[in-house]
Amino acid sequence: MSKTKEVQQQMMAAMKAKDAERKAALSLLLSALKAKAKDKREDLTEEEENAIIQKEIKQTRETMEAAPADRDDIRKECQYQLDVYKEFAPAEMSEEEIRKLVQSVLDQLEITAPTMRDKGPVMKHLMPQVKGKADGKLVNKIVGEMLQG
């Protein structure tokens, strides 16, 4: 079953359960998925659906971080949306998995004494492998740590 249909079914269940907060979060996600499908004029692939879900997660995180400190209501709402969106997102890679992948890229590129100058080529090879599976900021942080070490 496509993620779009799954989100739609979950939204219907939330409506029946009178869970307005969950319904609202699912509604936002569903409209993003449907808008992309409408633009494309055909059904989305699973990869495209995952990319949209990741984009919504990223935007919600940015909204939460940009919210003023005294606006706990916005932060709570964003956190709830993130929790709902993560139900549909593909499993994220752990730090350990990312470190192993970075090491394999270093081995492929035959970089034995990595320095910060190697970051560009490493990231160029690494990012296509982790796209949609790991947070870019976390990957960047881990690569930075491993290149200095």
MARPAZA-89217 format. One line per field, with one value per residue: residue number from 1; x, y, z of N, C-alpha, C, O in turn. Coordinates in steps of 0.02 Angstrom, whole numbers, plus 50000, padded with zeros to 5 digits. Atoms other than C-alpha are relative to their C-alpha. Layout:
<rs>
nr NUM  ...
n.px X  ...
n.py Y  ...
n.pz Z  ...
ca.px X  ...
ca.py Y  ...
ca.pz Z  ...
c.px X  ...
c.py Y  ...
c.pz Z  ...
o.px X  ...
o.py Y  ...
o.pz Z  ...
</rs>
This chain:
<rs>
nr 1  2  3  4  5  6  7  8  9  10  11  12  13  14  15  16  17  18  19  20  21  22  23  24  25  26  27  28  29  30  31  32  33  34  35  36  37  38  39  40  41  42  43  44  45  46  47  48  49  50  51  52  53  54  55  56  57  58  59  60  61  62  63  64  65  66  67  68  69  70  71  72  73  74  75  76  77  78  79  80  81  82  83  84  85  86  87  88  89  90  91  92  93  94  95  96  97  98  99  100  101  102  103  104  105  106  107  108  109  110  111  112  113  114  115  116  117  118  119  120  121  122  123  124  125  126  127  128  129  130  131  132  133  134  135  136  137  138  139  140  141  142  143  144  145  146  147  148  149
n.px 50042  49960  50001  50055  50061  49991  50013  50072  50036  49986  50037  50070  50004  49995  50063  50049  49983  50006  49934  49991  49929  49971  50032  49970  49931  50005  50028  49945  49956  50037  50004  49934  49993  50047  49978  49945  50029  50038  49949  49968  50054  50004  49987  49931  49964  49987  49942  50025  50040  49953  49967  50048  50008  49938  50001  50048  49968  49948  50033  50031  49944  49978  50052  49994  49939  50008  50053  49975  49993  50060  50056  50001  50055  49974  49952  50037  50035  49949  49975  50052  49998  49940  50014  50046  49965  49949  50033  50002  49932  49959  49957  49938  49938  49971  49933  49954  50006  49972  49927  49976  50006  49947  49937  49998  49987  49929  49964  50010  49961  49930  49976  49976  49992  50049  49997  50060  49998  50032  50071  50040  50007  50033  50072  50026  50013  50041  50069  50049  50012  50039  50057  50065  49991  49966  50003  49940  49959  49965  49949  49948  49965  49960  49944  49953  49965  49956  49945  49953  49971
n.py 49941  49939  49960  49953  50036  50015  49938  49987  50045  49978  49938  50020  50030  49945  49964  50041  50000  49930  49977  49942  49983  50049  49990  49939  50016  50045  49961  49962  50047  50025  49947  49995  50058  49993  49944  50024  50046  49959  49966  50051  50027  50073  50022  49992  50061  50004  49956  49931  49991  49995  49935  49950  50008  49974  49927  49975  50007  49948  49935  49996  49990  49930  49959  50009  49966  49928  49974  49964  50041  49997  50030  50073  50030  50014  50055  50061  50019  50024  50065  50049  50012  50041  50069  50031  50008  50053  50065  50015  49991  50060  50004  49961  50036  49982  49970  50055  50018  49945  50004  50056  49979  49950  50037  50036  49950  49984  50057  49999  49944  50014  49946  50033  49948  49950  49932  49962  49988  50057  50000  49993  50064  50048  49983  50011  50073  50024  49974  50040  50063  49990  49957  50026  50050  49969  49927  49971  49966  50052  50027  49948  49999  50061  49996  49952  50032  50053  49972  49968  50051
n.pz 50000  50003  49939  50006  49979  49929  49964  50007  49955  49931  49989  49992  49934  49952  50002  49966  49929  49979  49980  50044  50007  50045  50065  50029  50021  50058  50054  50028  50036  50058  50051  50031  50045  50057  50041  50041  50050  50048  50042  50042  50040  49994  49932  49976  49983  49928  49987  50000  49940  49943  50004  49978  49928  49970  50009  49950  49935  49996  49994  49934  49953  50007  49970  49928  49978  50010  49956  49941  49939  49959  50036  49989  50038  50067  49993  49986  50061  50047  49975  50014  50073  50014  49978  50048  50064  49994  50008  50071  50028  50000  49941  50006  49984  49935  50006  50013  50071  50039  49992  50041  50070  50011  50003  50064  50052  49993  50028  50072  50027  49980  49956  49939  49948  50020  49974  50019  50072  50033  49985  50062  50035  49957  49999  50068  50007  49944  49998  50037  49965  49939  50015  49977  49947  49943  49996  50029  49948  49962  50045  50005  49935  49994  50047  49971  49945  50025  50040  49954  49957
ca.px 50000  50065  50107  49977  49838  49908  49906  49729  49670  49754  49672  49500  49533  49583  49424  49318  49410  49381  49569  49577  49762  49814  49691  49766  49945  49896  49797  49951  50056  49921  49903  50091  50089  49936  50006  50164  50064  49955  50109  50183  50015  50039  50059  50215  50348  50390  50555  50464  50340  50483  50570  50412  50390  50574  50549  50396  50494  50637  50519  50429  50595  50646  50480  50504  50682  50627  50483  50510  50561  50398  50288  50275  50111  50200  50340  50215  50115  50273  50335  50168  50176  50353  50298  50156  50266  50400  50272  50274  50457  50581  50692  50838  51016  51101  51262  51353  51287  51335  51511  51532  51472  51592  51734  51688  51687  51859  51919  51844  51930  52091  52105  52214  52250  52089  52094  51962  52020  51948  51774  51709  51748  51690  51523  51501  51512  51420  51264  51182  51199  51116  50986  50819  50895  50991  50985  51108  51164  51208  51303  51400  51443  51504  51609  51686  51729  51804  51909  51986  52020
ca.py 50000  50173  50293  50415  50286  50237  50419  50437  50284  50344  50514  50432  50331  50490  50576  50430  50432  50621  50650  50825  50852  50691  50723  50897  50831  50691  50814  50923  50773  50708  50876  50884  50709  50745  50912  50828  50691  50823  50919  50758  50705  50524  50420  50447  50314  50254  50350  50512  50487  50459  50617  50719  50649  50688  50865  50890  50826  50946  51095  51054  51042  51212  51287  51216  51285  51456  51471  51600  51529  51586  51496  51321  51294  51303  51189  51061  51062  51041  50899  50810  50832  50763  50610  50578  50606  50488  50347  50357  50401  50267  50206  50324  50260  50255  50349  50182  50139  50311  50293  50124  50198  50347  50225  50122  50282  50327  50152  50166  50333  50260  50400  50332  50495  50594  50782  50918  50944  50773  50822  50874  50710  50608  50700  50687  50496  50480  50588  50487  50332  50410  50519  50495  50375  50495  50676  50780  50881  50721  50651  50815  50813  50633  50661  50815  50715  50571  50684  50774  50614
ca.pz 50000  49958  50097  50030  50052  50222  50280  50213  50309  50469  50447  50428  50586  50679  50621  50682  50848  50858  50878  50804  50835  50747  50606  50579  50571  50451  50346  50322  50271  50154  50067  50038  49962  49854  49794  49732  49645  49563  49502  49433  49359  49410  49566  49670  49689  49864  49854  49810  49951  50074  50011  50040  50214  50254  50187  50299  50449  50411  50390  50552  50645  50575  50629  50803  50815  50751  50874  51011  51180  51261  51133  51207  51115  50946  51006  51073  50912  50806  50917  50898  50708  50706  50805  50682  50528  50593  50592  50402  50375  50326  50468  50497  50501  50671  50706  50705  50531  50466  50538  50452  50287  50304  50337  50183  50077  50147  50100  49926  49898  49970  50099  50240  50334  50315  50336  50318  50138  50097  50156  49983  49894  50044  50055  49865  49874  50040  50019  49879  49989  50141  50053  50139  50266  50378  50434  50332  50484  50578  50428  50411  50598  50593  50437  50519  50674  50575  50463  50612  50707
c.px 50045  49993  49942  49935  50003  49985  49925  49959  50009  49960  49926  49990  50002  49935  49946  50011  49994  50065  50020  50073  50035  49973  50032  50070  49999  49974  50055  50046  49966  49997  50067  50011  49956  50022  50056  49975  49963  50049  50030  49950  50000  50017  50074  50032  50011  50057  49978  49958  50044  50035  49954  49991  50062  50000  49952  50029  50051  49968  49969  50053  50023  49950  50006  50061  49993  49948  50031  49999  49936  49938  50002  49945  50023  50048  49964  49965  50050  50026  49949  50000  50059  49989  49955  50037  50050  49970  50002  50068  50037  50046  50065  50060  50025  50068  50052  50000  50031  50076  50030  49999  50054  50067  50006  50013  50074  50043  49995  50043  50074  50030  50020  50008  49952  50010  49938  50000  49966  49924  49957  49991  49963  49924  49968  49982  49949  49926  49950  49982  49956  49938  49935  50005  50032  49994  50066  50046  50040  50057  50059  50042  50046  50060  50053  50041  50052  50059  50051  50039  50058
c.py 50062  50039  50050  49968  49984  50062  50016  49956  50020  50063  49985  49970  50054  50041  49961  49999  50070  50027  50057  50016  49953  50009  50060  49986  49956  50037  50041  49956  49976  50053  50010  49944  50008  50057  49979  49953  50039  50036  49951  49970  49924  49982  50007  49931  50001  50048  50073  50014  50008  50068  50056  49998  50028  50077  50031  49997  50056  50069  50009  50011  50073  50048  49998  50038  50076  50031  50037  49957  49999  49969  49923  49966  49981  49940  49933  49974  49971  49932  49945  49983  49957  49927  49964  49987  49943  49930  49977  50006  49934  50001  50038  49958  50023  50032  49947  49980  50054  49998  49944  50019  50052  49964  49962  50049  50020  49945  49999  50053  49994  50058  49968  50050  50057  50067  50037  50015  49944  50001  50004  49934  49947  50012  49986  49926  49976  50021  49960  49934  50008  50042  49967  49949  50029  50076  50029  50034  49949  49970  50048  50002  49940  50001  50048  49970  49949  50027  50035  49948  49966
c.pz 50000  50065  49999  50023  50075  50043  49998  50047  50073  50017  50011  50070  50054  50002  50038  50075  50031  50029  49953  49987  49951  49929  49965  49974  49938  49939  49965  49958  49936  49945  49966  49949  49938  49953  49953  49946  49946  49953  49950  49951  49995  50072  50017  50011  50076  50019  50003  50062  50061  50000  50024  50075  50036  49997  50052  50070  50010  50010  50069  50053  49998  50031  50076  50027  49995  50046  50059  50062  50041  49968  50004  49960  49929  50003  50011  49937  49949  50021  49986  49926  49983  50019  49950  49934  50002  49994  49927  49966  49999  50061  49987  50020  50068  49988  49982  49926  49956  50004  49956  49926  49983  49992  49934  49942  50003  49969  49924  49967  50016  50039  50066  50057  49983  50034  49977  49925  49961  50008  49937  49964  50041  50000  49932  49990  50052  49994  49958  50036  50061  49988  50021  50056  50062  49995  49975  50050  50040  49959  49997  50064  50006  49953  50026  50056  49975  49960  50045  50040  49969
o.px 50095  49944  49912  49898  49952  49950  49896  49913  49961  49935  49894  49940  49966  49914  49907  49963  50005  50065  50053  50092  50072  50010  50046  50088  50037  49994  50056  50066  49998  50004  50068  50036  49978  50014  50057  49998  49966  50037  50042  49970  49976  50037  50117  49997  50003  50055  50000  49962  50032  50044  49976  49988  50055  50022  49968  50019  50054  49991  49971  50042  50035  49970  50001  50057  50023  49944  50082  49957  49921  49884  50016  49952  50005  50045  49984  49966  50035  50036  49968  49994  50053  50007  49965  50030  50059  50005  50003  50077  50026  50062  50096  50055  50017  50096  50097  50052  50063  50110  50082  50045  50083  50107  50060  50048  50105  50093  50045  50073  50114  50087  49977  49998  49973  50025  49899  49946  49946  49890  49906  49934  49924  49885  49910  49931  49910  49882  49894  49927  49922  49899  49919  49955  50031  49988  50119  50107  50099  50111  50117  50103  50104  50115  50112  50102  50108  50113  50109  50096  50087
o.py 50065  50032  50065  49998  49988  50057  50038  49980  50019  50071  50015  49985  50050  50063  49990  49997  50080  50067  50045  50034  49976  50004  50057  50007  49968  50023  50046  49974  49971  50037  50024  49955  49995  50051  49997  49957  50021  50039  49968  49944  49895  50024  50001  49883  50052  50079  50111  50068  50052  50098  50102  50049  50063  50110  50082  50042  50087  50108  50063  50049  50103  50097  50049  50070  50113  50092  50014  49912  49950  49970  49889  49908  49928  49895  49883  49914  49920  49888  49890  49924  49910  49882  49905  49932  49907  49883  49917  49985  49890  50055  50031  49913  50082  50028  49960  49971  50039  50007  49954  50003  50049  49981  49960  50031  50029  49959  49987  50042  50036  50078  49946  50032  50107  50071  50010  50029  49953  49957  49969  49913  49908  49966  49964  49911  49930  49979  49949  49909  49961  50054  49911  49927  49999  50103  50009  50030  49961  49959  50028  50007  49946  49982  50034  49981  49946  49997  50041  49958  49921
o.pz 50035  50102  50050  50061  50109  50093  50048  50080  50113  50073  50054  50104  50104  50055  50076  50115  50091  50077  49902  49931  49907  49879  49905  49919  49891  49882  49904  49903  49884  49886  49906  49894  49882  49892  49894  49888  49888  49893  49892  49899  49946  50112  49973  50029  50108  50072  50046  50091  50103  50053  50059  50109  50087  50044  50082  50111  50063  50052  50098  50101  50050  50063  50109  50079  50034  50052  50087  50069  50075  49996  49955  49942  49904  49962  49982  49922  49917  49979  49966  49908  49943  49981  49936  49906  49953  49978  49913  49909  50042  50088  49934  50062  50086  49934  49943  49896  49906  49953  49925  49889  49929  49948  49904  49895  49950  49936  49890  49913  49997  50028  50105  50115  49955  50094  49937  49897  49903  49981  49932  49952  50014  49991  49929  49959  50039  50006  49981  50028  50081  50035  49999  50083  50116  49941  49999  50045  50055  49985  50002  50061  50027  49972  50023  50060  50000  49959  50026  50060  50000
</rs>
